[in-house]
Amino acid sequence: MLQLEEKEIMAFKDESGEKVEFEIVAKLKVDNKDYMILAPLDGNEEDAFAFRVDEEDGKPVYNFVEDEREFEKVQKEYKAYTEKE
């Protein structure tokens, strides 16, 4: 688990093309895969989303975790992470 020293901000476009900014609240490794937990800057941490970090052509690609089992594993690891803080 990577401790974040400073706020890291990422921006994505939503379905309507509007820019939405997220704070990276955690970086996790689950089953040898990298994940990030992102919370919208205009929301709260409870509105967080899990993204798997894949690599294509040597560049990171962020994929929203939609699979229920995969999400539950990431959620369990994130909960353990937050309980340690």
C-alpha positions as CSV (number, residue, x, y, z in Angstrom):
1,M,0.0,0.0,0.0
2,L,1.4,3.4,-1.0
3,Q,1.0,6.2,1.5
4,L,0.2,9.5,-0.3
5,E,2.1,12.5,1.1
6,E,0.4,15.2,-0.9
7,K,-2.9,15.4,-2.6
8,E,-2.8,14.0,-6.1
9,I,-5.5,15.2,-8.5
10,M,-6.7,13.5,-11.7
11,A,-9.2,14.8,-14.2
12,F,-11.6,12.8,-16.4
13,K,-14.4,13.7,-18.7
14,D,-17.9,12.5,-17.8
15,E,-20.6,11.2,-20.1
16,S,-21.5,14.7,-21.1
17,G,-17.9,15.8,-21.8
18,E,-17.6,17.8,-18.6
19,K,-14.3,17.8,-16.8
20,V,-14.5,16.1,-13.4
21,E,-11.6,16.2,-10.9
22,F,-10.8,13.4,-8.5
23,E,-8.4,13.1,-5.6
24,I,-6.4,9.9,-5.4
25,V,-7.1,8.8,-1.8
26,A,-5.3,5.4,-2.0
27,K,-3.1,3.3,-4.2
28,L,-3.5,-0.5,-3.6
29,K,-2.1,-3.7,-4.9
30,V,-4.6,-6.6,-5.0
31,D,-3.8,-10.0,-6.6
32,N,-0.7,-8.4,-8.2
33,K,-2.7,-5.7,-9.9
34,D,-2.6,-2.0,-9.2
35,Y,-5.7,-0.1,-8.2
36,M,-6.5,3.5,-7.2
37,I,-9.3,4.8,-5.1
38,L,-10.5,8.1,-6.4
39,A,-12.9,10.5,-4.7
40,P,-14.5,13.5,-6.5
41,L,-13.2,16.8,-5.3
42,D,-16.7,18.2,-5.1
43,G,-17.9,15.2,-3.1
44,N,-16.7,13.3,-0.1
45,E,-14.5,10.2,0.3
46,E,-17.6,8.0,0.7
47,D,-18.4,8.7,-3.0
48,A,-15.1,7.1,-4.0
49,F,-14.6,4.9,-7.1
50,A,-12.1,2.0,-7.7
51,F,-10.0,2.0,-10.8
52,R,-7.7,-0.8,-12.0
53,V,-4.5,0.5,-13.5
54,D,-3.6,-1.5,-16.6
55,E,-0.8,-0.8,-19.0
56,E,-1.2,-0.4,-22.8
57,D,1.8,0.5,-25.0
58,G,3.8,1.3,-21.9
59,K,1.3,3.9,-20.6
60,P,-1.2,3.6,-17.7
61,V,-4.8,3.0,-18.6
62,Y,-7.4,3.5,-15.8
63,N,-10.4,1.1,-15.9
64,F,-13.4,1.5,-13.7
65,V,-13.8,-1.7,-11.6
66,E,-17.2,-3.1,-12.6
67,D,-16.8,-6.8,-11.8
68,E,-18.5,-7.4,-8.4
69,R,-16.0,-9.9,-7.1
70,E,-13.0,-7.8,-8.2
71,F,-14.7,-4.7,-6.5
72,E,-15.2,-6.6,-3.3
73,K,-11.5,-7.6,-3.1
74,V,-10.5,-4.0,-3.7
75,Q,-13.0,-2.7,-1.2
76,K,-11.8,-5.2,1.5
77,E,-8.2,-4.1,1.0
78,Y,-9.2,-0.4,1.1
79,K,-11.1,-1.0,4.3
80,A,-8.1,-2.7,5.9
81,Y,-6.0,0.3,4.7
82,T,-8.3,2.9,6.2
83,E,-8.5,1.0,9.5
84,K,-4.7,1.2,9.9
85,E,-4.6,5.0,9.6
